[in-house]
Amino acid sequence: MNEKKIKDVYDALQDEESRFIYGRRVLYSLTQDEKYLDDIVAALPEVQWLKSEILRSHENFLFGAGGYGKVVLRMAPGHWKGILDNDSQKWGGYLDGVQIFSPDVLREHPDARIFLAVRRFGKTLHLEIAQQLADMGIDPARIIRVDRDVIERLEQKQYFDLPALYHAKDETFVDAGGYDGATSVRFATWAGEYRKIFAFEPDESVRPKCEAALRELSSEKTVVYPFGTWKEKGELHFSKMGPGCSLFSDDGEIRISVTSLDEVCKGEQITYIKMDVEGSELETLEGARCIIEEQHPKLAVCLYHKPQDIFEIPAFLQSIAPTYRFYLRHYSLMNHETILYAI
C-alpha cells in the first residue's frame, strides 16, 4: 500500500480512538500478529470494566470455553479456579492451564463468582445456561453476565452510537447484509421518523427472519431484496459458512443473484448505508459510486473481513468523495466488528 495513501487516510480520521484503531489494524494486516487486535479489544470501556471485575477475586469460574470465553480467560491469568462446561467429555481437561469442571463443582465453592461468556450467533444457549445457574440456586449477584453486559451491549451500540452520526429529517437506510433484520430495527429506533429501509439478504435460510422483522416495522416503508450487493448486476458463487457468515466464493456450492446499489436505488435519496457483506464491501462500494458521489450518504462499512480492507476501502472512498470525514470503532471481544464510519 502506498505510504501517502495511508497518511491521507490517517489525516482524515477525526479522533484519537479512530487513529489508535487504524494504527493497530494496519499493523495487524501487515504482520498477522493478533497482539495488535488484543490492544483494540483491551481499550474498550466494557472490557476494562470486565477485567476489573475478574481482578477483584481469585475465586472465579468461567462458564464457556468457546471463542468469547477464551478471550475472557486471557484477560486475567491466575485469577481462575476453573472452567465450567456441560460437556462431560471435557471434564478433567485443561484450557490454557485452567481445569475444566462440571457445573456441579460450584456446590463446593459457595462464594465463587461465575463469568458467563457464552454467546452463539442466532442461538439462545447463553439464556439456557443463565437459567441453569438459577435452577441450581446460584445467587444472581455471583453471576457476571459477560454475554449480556459486554458482548450484547457492544452489539447493540454498533452502527448507531457515534456522536458525530447526525440525523437527517427523513432518513432512507440501506442495510447491505440484512441477516435477521436486527440492524434495520435498531436503525428505525435511532432515526425515529424515516422514509424507507432497503435491506439486501441473499441467504434464503435467514431472509424470512429479515422479512418478518421489517414487516413489523412497516410493510409500506420497507423492502427486502433477495440479492447480494456487488459492483454490477449478475450471478456469483456463494458459500454458506454458518449463520451470519455466508460469503461470495469462486468455489461456492450455490449461485445467487447480485446487483449494485446504484441499480436498485436509482432515484432514491439515500442518507445512510451500512455494509456487512462478508468481504464484498469494496465491490459494494464500487456499485454505489453514483450514490456516494452525488448524495454523500453516511456510511458504516465493515473493515475486517480481508487484510487489505484497512487499506483499500478508505482509499477508494477518498478517491471518489475526498470530503468524507472518517471514524473507526470496534464492537466485539473478538477480532471482528471493526467499523469505518464515513460522514
N, C-alpha and C positions, 0 to 999 in steps of 0.2 A: 504494500500500500504506500502511495506517495506521502512523504512526510508532511508536505504542505497541506494536503487534504486532511490529514489527521489534526494538524494545528488549526485549520479552518473550522473543523467540527468542534474542537475543544473551545475555540474562541466563541462559538455560537451557544455554548452551554451557559445557562443563566444563573446557576448557583453552585456552591461548593459540593453539595451532595451529588449533583449531576457529574461534576468533574471527578469526584472521587470514584464513583461507579464506572465512569468511562475509562479512567486510567487502569482500574483493576480488570475490567473486561478486555481491554486491549492487551494487557499483559497475559491474561489467560488465553486469549486467542493465539498469541504468539508462542506461548510455552506449553499450553495444556496443563499447567500446574494448578491444581484446584485450591491451593492456598489463597490465591487471589479471589476466588469466589467465596471462600470462607471469610475473607476480610469484609466482603459486601454484606454477607448474612450477619456477621458479628456486630455490625454497625447499626442494625435495625433496632429501634427502641423496644419493640416487642421481644426481641432476642436478648437484649440487655436485661430486661425485667426477668425473663425466664432464667437466665444464668444466675441472677441474684437469688432467685427462689431456690435453685439447686444448691447453691453455696451455703444456704442457711443451715444445712444439716448433712451429716454423713449417713443418716438413716433413710435413704431414698431408694425406691424401686421404680424402674422404668417399665411401663406396660406398652409393648410394641417394639419389635426389633426390625421393622421394615426401614424404608428409606428415611422417613422422618425420625424414627426412633434412633437410628444410627447417628444422625446429626446431633440430636439432643444428648446422646451418650458422650459424644466427643467434647461437649461444652465444659464438662467438669470432671475430668479423670480423678478417680479416688474418692468420689462422693456418692458412689452407688453400692448398695447392698446386693443388688441383683436385678435381673430382668425377668419379667413375668410373661408367660405365653401359655395359651390354651392348648397348644400342640404338644402332646406328651412325648412325641419323638424328639423334641428339642430339649427336654428337661435333663439337666446334668451337663449340658454342653456349655460352651463359652462363646461370648462375642466381645472382642477387644479386651479379653481378660476378665470379663464380668460374667458370672454364672447365671444360667437360665433356670427358672423355677416354675413350678405350678403356682397359680394364684393362691392356692391354699396355704402357702408359706406365710401369707400375711397374718394368719391367726397367731403365729409365733412372734409377730412384730406389731404389737398394738399401737405403737406410736409412729410407725413408719409413714412416710409420705409417698404417694403414688403419682407418678407423672404419666398421664395418659397421652401417648403420642401416636395414636393410630388415626390415619385419615386416608381412606382409599377413594379415589375419584369416582363419583357416582354411586358409592356404596354407603351403607349405614353401619358398618362394623364398629365405628367409634361409639355410636349410640348404644349398640348392643353391649359393649364392654362397660360403658358407664352404668348401664342397668345391672349388669352382672355384679359390679362392685357394690352397688346399692343393695342388691339382694343378699350380699354377704354381710351386710350390716356395717360397711365401712363408713365412717363419719365423712360427709362431703367436704368438710374442712381439711381433710387429709389428702384430698384428690386435687391435683393441679391439672386442669383441663387444657393441655397443650393444644389439643385438636380444636377446641372452641376459642380459647383466649389468645392464641398465637396464630395457628395455621388459618383458621376460618376468618379471623379478624383481618389478616393480610389479604385473603381472597376478596373480602367484601370491600376493601379500600381500592382495589385495583381498578384503574381506568377513570376514577372519579374523585380522587382525594387531592389532586394537585391544586393548590390555591390559585395558581395562575390560569386554571382551566375555566374560562369565563362562559357564561350562558348567553346564547343568542335568544331573541324573543320567541322564535318558532324553530326549534331545533329539528333537523332531519338527520337521523342517525343511520349509519351503515355498519352493520355487525358482520364483518367478514370472518367466518369461522364461528357460526352462531351456537354450535353444540346444543345444549339443552335450553337455550333462551335466557339463562340467568343474567347474562350481561345486559341484554336488551331490557330486562325487567328492572335492573339497577339503573340503567340509563333513564327509564321513564320516571323513576323516583327522583333522580338527580335533576332532571330537566323540568319536572312539573308539567306544564303545558308543552306539547311538542306537535310537530306537523306530521311526521312519518317515521317509521322504522323499516329499513330494508335489511333482512337477515339472509345470509347465504350459508347453507349447510348441505354438503353433498352426501354425507353419510346417512343412508336410509335407516340405519339402526337407531340413530338418535334424533333424526329430523322430526318424527312425530312429537317428541317432547318439546322441541323448539316451537313447533306449530301450536301446540296446546298452550304453552306459556304466553305466546304472543296473542293468541285469541283471547286470553284472559285480560290482556291489556286493552285491545280494541281490534275488532275484525275489520274495521274500515281504515285504520291508520297504519296497519302493519301488514307486511308481506314477507313470506319465507320462500326463497328461491332454492330449488334443488340442484344448485350448481356450485362448483368450486370457483374461486376467483383466480384470474390469471391475467396475462398481458393481452390476450386476444381470445376470441371465441374458438372453440374446438373441442376435442376429446383428449383425455390423458389417462395413463395408467394410474391406479390408485391402490394403496396398500392400507389394509386395516391393521393397526398396531395395538388396538385396545381402545377403551373409552377415552375420547379427547386426544388421541394420539395418531389418528389416521393421517396419511400424507401422500403426496404425489410421488410416484416412483416408476422408473423405466421398466422394472420387472414386477410391477403391481399385479395382483390377481384379478382386478376388475378395472373396467374403464368407466369414466364418468364424464359428463359434460362440464365444460368450464366456460367462463365468459369474463369479459372485462367490466369493471365498474363504469367506465365511460360509455359502454354499450347499453347497459341496463338502466343506468341512472341519468341517461341523456334527458335534458330538460328539467331536471330536479335541482333545487337549491340545497346542496349538501353542506351541512355545518360541522359534522363530526364523523370521522371514520375510525373504527377500531379494527385492527388486523391481528388475528392469531390463527394463522393458516399453515402451521406446521412446516415452516421452511420455504413457503412460497410468497413471503412478504414482499420481496423485491419485485417479483413478477406482477404481483397485485398492484403495487405502486406504479409500475410501468403502465398497467392497464387503467390507471386512474389519472394519468398525466394531465388530461384536459381539465378534469375537475379540480385538481390541485393547482394548476397554473392559473385557471380562470376564477376559481371560487375561494381558494386558500382556506379550506376547512381545517378545523383542529384534527390532529392525527394522534392516535395511540397505537404504536406498532411494536409487536414483539421483536426482541433484538437478541435472541439467544439460540435459535434453532440451528444455526450454522456458524462456525468460527468466523467466517468472513462478513457476517451480517453487521458487526460492530463497525466495520469499515465502509461497506458498500451502501448500506441503507441511508445513513446520514449524508454521505457524499452524493448519492443520487438526488436526495431531496434538495440539497444545496444547489445542485446543478440546474434544477427546474424551478425552484422557488427560493431564492437566496435570502429572502427576508424572514424566513421562519426562525423562531427562537426555540432552542432545544432544552429539554429537561429529561433526565433519566431517573427512574425509580425502580426499586426491586421489591417483590411481593411474595417471597417464599423462603422457607428454610433450606430449599434445595437450590440447584444452580439455574433453575428456570424462572420465568416470570420477571425478567428484566424488560422494562417498557421504555421506549423512546416516545416522548411527547413532542410534537411539533406544533407550535402555536403562532 
